[in-house]
Amino acid sequence: MTNFKPYLHVERLENDECEGLLQNDVVYVTAKIDGTNACIWRAADGHICAGSRKRELNRNKDNADFYSWLMTDLDEPSKLCQLAAKHPTWIIYGEWMGLDKFIGSIKTYDQKAQGHMYIFDVFHTETLEYLPDDVWRPVIAAEGLGDYDVELLAVLSHPSYEDVVKVAEENKFLLTHAENKGEGVVCKAPGWKNKYGHTCYGKVVLDEFHQHKRQGKHRPQIAREGIEHDIVEYFVSDAEMAKAKAKVCIDCNADEFDMKSGKMIGMYLNYCWNDLLEEMKLICKKYKNPVIDFAVLNAEVKNQARKYIGLI
């Protein structure tokens, strides 16, 4: 039996799950980077294990070559395995950027970022809590992995949403050109739990933020062409659809999205739909428990998704 634990779902900062997050004396704001979720831990039998966002990995069921890379004798994976061995109560989470190519939707990262896992969190399997950044970051630095943590951009006290957006706009982690912007940021408050008693982090995705700003939609609007249309216009953003395409390429081990592949198109449409369903709690709150025709909503999602990849 292993200690595999999927990483928590990072909520949009405006989600009611994040209500009160910014009202803390200490709020860590870290870079959000665009690769694929990865984790590493030591099992009870002493073996080093690895996982993706949803499953444990092995040589036969890898994820973008992360497991194969981790099992090599290269310096970084060796140090990661040593770190996991020294801390058997830790699950170490990071973003795997891909071995020979960037596997997320952002392709403008510094080429030197390829072939690395950037650590962004640690879960303690005995306390059942995520460790504060100021606990785990010095440890990984002492193990020679200080170059491979996701950058802590700011430590703020009671910031506004606009303060967080400003930090996101100035984020240059792993980027090579001044005009390039990162994916966004993640906010954490050490030890904080939301009103539902859950550990919760909040994210700001820059492309999504600017798209909503251009549309005048910082918040969902009253339905005009039908509640289902408005939900999709707000929540199925270009950034979300780009990530869905990237996930399909990872799952299919493909260099690029094949517009002639019915399988890839079908997977992409399903990802867009499932990603929207994960936001249903926020949708119900924002629209005050609306009456939704889910057949119409599904059709609207797929119509939006097809437009984005040029099928309509």
Disulfide bonds with the S-S distance in Angstrom:
none
